[in-house]
Amino acid sequence: MSLEDYESEQREIITVVKNNPACNKDLI
């Protein structure tokens, strides 16, 4: 996996977490 793929994936995860506050506790 390239660094760009990794960064884009992290951004997607962060966006999902921000859109679903209830999931925040599970991921942290």
PDB file of N, CA, C, O and CB in Angstrom:
ATOM      1  N   MET A   1       0.863  -1.202   0.000  1.00  0.00           N
ATOM      2  CA  MET A   1       0.000   0.000   0.000  1.00  0.00           C
ATOM      3  C   MET A   1       0.892   1.242   0.000  1.00  0.00           C
ATOM      4  O   MET A   1       1.862   1.327   0.753  1.00  0.00           O
ATOM      5  CB  MET A   1      -0.972   0.011   1.249  1.00  0.00           C
ATOM      6  N   SER A   2       0.547   2.194  -0.851  1.00  0.00           N
ATOM      7  CA  SER A   2       1.357   3.410  -0.909  1.00  0.00           C
ATOM      8  C   SER A   2       0.931   4.380   0.186  1.00  0.00           C
ATOM      9  O   SER A   2      -0.148   4.254   0.764  1.00  0.00           O
ATOM     10  CB  SER A   2       1.238   4.079  -2.295  1.00  0.00           C
ATOM     11  N   LEU A   3       1.790   5.339   0.457  1.00  0.00           N
ATOM     12  CA  LEU A   3       1.488   6.317   1.500  1.00  0.00           C
ATOM     13  C   LEU A   3       0.247   7.125   1.138  1.00  0.00           C
ATOM     14  O   LEU A   3      -0.552   7.463   2.011  1.00  0.00           O
ATOM     15  CB  LEU A   3       2.684   7.253   1.723  1.00  0.00           C
ATOM     16  N   GLU A   4       0.085   7.432  -0.133  1.00  0.00           N
ATOM     17  CA  GLU A   4      -1.089   8.207  -0.547  1.00  0.00           C
ATOM     18  C   GLU A   4      -2.375   7.426  -0.287  1.00  0.00           C
ATOM     19  O   GLU A   4      -3.374   7.988   0.163  1.00  0.00           O
ATOM     20  CB  GLU A   4      -0.991   8.581  -2.037  1.00  0.00           C
ATOM     21  N   ASP A   5      -2.339   6.126  -0.573  1.00  0.00           N
ATOM     22  CA  ASP A   5      -3.523   5.307  -0.310  1.00  0.00           C
ATOM     23  C   ASP A   5      -3.838   5.311   1.176  1.00  0.00           C
ATOM     24  O   ASP A   5      -4.995   5.422   1.581  1.00  0.00           O
ATOM     25  CB  ASP A   5      -3.314   3.862  -0.810  1.00  0.00           C
ATOM     26  N   TYR A   6      -2.790   5.188   1.982  1.00  0.00           N
ATOM     27  CA  TYR A   6      -2.970   5.149   3.432  1.00  0.00           C
ATOM     28  C   TYR A   6      -3.586   6.459   3.924  1.00  0.00           C
ATOM     29  O   TYR A   6      -4.528   6.445   4.717  1.00  0.00           O
ATOM     30  CB  TYR A   6      -1.622   4.888   4.142  1.00  0.00           C
ATOM     31  N   GLU A   7      -3.057   7.585   3.457  1.00  0.00           N
ATOM     32  CA  GLU A   7      -3.565   8.892   3.909  1.00  0.00           C
ATOM     33  C   GLU A   7      -5.008   9.088   3.489  1.00  0.00           C
ATOM     34  O   GLU A   7      -5.816   9.592   4.268  1.00  0.00           O
ATOM     35  CB  GLU A   7      -2.702  10.033   3.354  1.00  0.00           C
ATOM     36  N   SER A   8      -5.344   8.696   2.264  1.00  0.00           N
ATOM     37  CA  SER A   8      -6.720   8.880   1.804  1.00  0.00           C
ATOM     38  C   SER A   8      -7.657   7.991   2.622  1.00  0.00           C
ATOM     39  O   SER A   8      -8.787   8.376   2.924  1.00  0.00           O
ATOM     40  CB  SER A   8      -6.845   8.557   0.286  1.00  0.00           C
ATOM     41  N   GLU A   9      -7.176   6.802   2.977  1.00  0.00           N
ATOM     42  CA  GLU A   9      -8.003   5.903   3.776  1.00  0.00           C
ATOM     43  C   GLU A   9      -8.227   6.496   5.159  1.00  0.00           C
ATOM     44  O   GLU A   9      -9.339   6.440   5.684  1.00  0.00           O
ATOM     45  CB  GLU A   9      -7.351   4.509   3.886  1.00  0.00           C
ATOM     46  N   GLN A  10      -7.187   7.062   5.751  1.00  0.00           N
ATOM     47  CA  GLN A  10      -7.320   7.678   7.067  1.00  0.00           C
ATOM     48  C   GLN A  10      -8.317   8.834   7.015  1.00  0.00           C
ATOM     49  O   GLN A  10      -9.117   9.011   7.933  1.00  0.00           O
ATOM     50  CB  GLN A  10      -5.952   8.170   7.574  1.00  0.00           C
ATOM     51  N   ARG A  11      -8.265   9.618   5.939  1.00  0.00           N
ATOM     52  CA  ARG A  11      -9.204  10.741   5.814  1.00  0.00           C
ATOM     53  C   ARG A  11     -10.633  10.229   5.737  1.00  0.00           C
ATOM     54  O   ARG A  11     -11.537  10.829   6.318  1.00  0.00           O
ATOM     55  CB  ARG A  11      -8.876  11.594   4.569  1.00  0.00           C
ATOM     56  N   GLU A  12     -10.845   9.131   5.028  1.00  0.00           N
ATOM     57  CA  GLU A  12     -12.199   8.575   4.926  1.00  0.00           C
ATOM     58  C   GLU A  12     -12.688   8.115   6.289  1.00  0.00           C
ATOM     59  O   GLU A  12     -13.840   8.342   6.659  1.00  0.00           O
ATOM     60  CB  GLU A  12     -12.235   7.403   3.926  1.00  0.00           C
ATOM     61  N   ILE A  13     -11.792   7.460   7.037  1.00  0.00           N
ATOM     62  CA  ILE A  13     -12.168   6.988   8.374  1.00  0.00           C
ATOM     63  C   ILE A  13     -12.503   8.173   9.271  1.00  0.00           C
ATOM     64  O   ILE A  13     -13.491   8.136  10.004  1.00  0.00           O
ATOM     65  CB  ILE A  13     -11.030   6.143   9.000  1.00  0.00           C
ATOM     66  N   ILE A  14     -11.694   9.216   9.219  1.00  0.00           N
ATOM     67  CA  ILE A  14     -11.935  10.402  10.051  1.00  0.00           C
ATOM     68  C   ILE A  14     -13.284  11.023   9.689  1.00  0.00           C
ATOM     69  O   ILE A  14     -14.040  11.438  10.569  1.00  0.00           O
ATOM     70  CB  ILE A  14     -10.792  11.445   9.873  1.00  0.00           C
ATOM     71  N   THR A  15     -13.581  11.084   8.391  1.00  0.00           N
ATOM     72  CA  THR A  15     -14.857  11.655   7.958  1.00  0.00           C
ATOM     73  C   THR A  15     -16.014  10.833   8.493  1.00  0.00           C
ATOM     74  O   THR A  15     -17.009  11.389   8.958  1.00  0.00           O
ATOM     75  CB  THR A  15     -14.926  11.732   6.427  1.00  0.00           C
ATOM     76  N   VAL A  16     -15.892   9.518   8.432  1.00  0.00           N
ATOM     77  CA  VAL A  16     -16.957   8.643   8.935  1.00  0.00           C
ATOM     78  C   VAL A  16     -17.157   8.860  10.432  1.00  0.00           C
ATOM     79  O   VAL A  16     -18.288   8.928  10.912  1.00  0.00           O
ATOM     80  CB  VAL A  16     -16.626   7.158   8.648  1.00  0.00           C
ATOM     81  N   VAL A  17     -16.053   8.968  11.160  1.00  0.00           N
ATOM     82  CA  VAL A  17     -16.147   9.162  12.609  1.00  0.00           C
ATOM     83  C   VAL A  17     -16.829  10.491  12.922  1.00  0.00           C
ATOM     84  O   VAL A  17     -17.653  10.571  13.833  1.00  0.00           O
ATOM     85  CB  VAL A  17     -14.746   9.113  13.258  1.00  0.00           C
ATOM     86  N   LYS A  18     -16.487  11.521  12.175  1.00  0.00           N
ATOM     87  CA  LYS A  18     -17.106  12.832  12.429  1.00  0.00           C
ATOM     88  C   LYS A  18     -18.586  12.806  12.101  1.00  0.00           C
ATOM     89  O   LYS A  18     -19.383  13.494  12.740  1.00  0.00           O
ATOM     90  CB  LYS A  18     -16.410  13.929  11.611  1.00  0.00           C
ATOM     91  N   ASN A  19     -18.955  12.013  11.105  1.00  0.00           N
ATOM     92  CA  ASN A  19     -20.364  11.941  10.708  1.00  0.00           C
ATOM     93  C   ASN A  19     -21.161  11.020  11.628  1.00  0.00           C
ATOM     94  O   ASN A  19     -22.391  11.068  11.643  1.00  0.00           O
ATOM     95  CB  ASN A  19     -20.483  11.457   9.261  1.00  0.00           C
ATOM     96  N   ASN A  20     -20.460  10.179  12.400  1.00  0.00           N
ATOM     97  CA  ASN A  20     -21.135   9.231  13.299  1.00  0.00           C
ATOM     98  C   ASN A  20     -20.546   9.333  14.704  1.00  0.00           C
ATOM     99  O   ASN A  20     -19.757   8.477  15.104  1.00  0.00           O
ATOM    100  CB  ASN A  20     -21.007   7.777  12.764  1.00  0.00           C
ATOM    101  N   PRO A  21     -20.915  10.356  15.448  1.00  0.00           N
ATOM    102  CA  PRO A  21     -20.343  10.564  16.783  1.00  0.00           C
ATOM    103  C   PRO A  21     -20.511   9.342  17.680  1.00  0.00           C
ATOM    104  O   PRO A  21     -19.674   9.098  18.550  1.00  0.00           O
ATOM    105  CB  PRO A  21     -20.986  11.773  17.444  1.00  0.00           C
ATOM    106  N   ALA A  22     -21.577   8.572  17.483  1.00  0.00           N
ATOM    107  CA  ALA A  22     -21.818   7.404  18.328  1.00  0.00           C
ATOM    108  C   ALA A  22     -20.722   6.367  18.141  1.00  0.00           C
ATOM    109  O   ALA A  22     -20.443   5.595  19.058  1.00  0.00           O
ATOM    110  CB  ALA A  22     -23.184   6.789  18.017  1.00  0.00           C
ATOM    111  N   CYS A  23     -20.098   6.335  16.972  1.00  0.00           N
ATOM    112  CA  CYS A  23     -19.042   5.360  16.696  1.00  0.00           C
ATOM    113  C   CYS A  23     -17.705   5.821  17.266  1.00  0.00           C
ATOM    114  O   CYS A  23     -16.761   5.035  17.346  1.00  0.00           O
ATOM    115  CB  CYS A  23     -18.916   5.122  15.187  1.00  0.00           C
ATOM    116  N   ASN A  24     -17.622   7.068  17.653  1.00  0.00           N
ATOM    117  CA  ASN A  24     -16.364   7.629  18.144  1.00  0.00           C
ATOM    118  C   ASN A  24     -15.777   6.802  19.276  1.00  0.00           C
ATOM    119  O   ASN A  24     -14.587   6.488  19.261  1.00  0.00           O
ATOM    120  CB  ASN A  24     -16.574   9.058  18.609  1.00  0.00           C
ATOM    121  N   LYS A  25     -16.592   6.447  20.252  1.00  0.00           N
ATOM    122  CA  LYS A  25     -16.089   5.728  21.426  1.00  0.00           C
ATOM    123  C   LYS A  25     -15.516   4.379  21.029  1.00  0.00           C
ATOM    124  O   LYS A  25     -14.539   3.922  21.624  1.00  0.00           O
ATOM    125  CB  LYS A  25     -17.204   5.540  22.463  1.00  0.00           C
ATOM    126  N   ASP A  26     -16.111   3.732  20.027  1.00  0.00           N
ATOM    127  CA  ASP A  26     -15.664   2.396  19.637  1.00  0.00           C
ATOM    128  C   ASP A  26     -14.288   2.424  18.986  1.00  0.00           C
ATOM    129  O   ASP A  26     -13.521   1.472  19.127  1.00  0.00           O
ATOM    130  CB  ASP A  26     -16.667   1.766  18.689  1.00  0.00           C
ATOM    131  N   LEU A  27     -13.963   3.511  18.271  1.00  0.00           N
ATOM    132  CA  LEU A  27     -12.713   3.548  17.522  1.00  0.00           C
ATOM    133  C   LEU A  27     -11.539   4.049  18.349  1.00  0.00           C
ATOM    134  O   LEU A  27     -10.383   3.759  18.044  1.00  0.00           O
ATOM    135  CB  LEU A  27     -12.875   4.413  16.310  1.00  0.00           C
ATOM    136  N   ILE A  28     -11.844   4.797  19.388  1.00  0.00           N
ATOM    137  CA  ILE A  28     -10.744   5.374  20.173  1.00  0.00           C
ATOM    138  C   ILE A  28     -10.248   4.367  21.214  1.00  0.00           C
ATOM    139  O   ILE A  28      -9.327   4.666  21.973  1.00  0.00           O
ATOM    140  CB  ILE A  28     -11.199   6.686  20.869  1.00  0.00           C
TER     141      ILE A  28
END
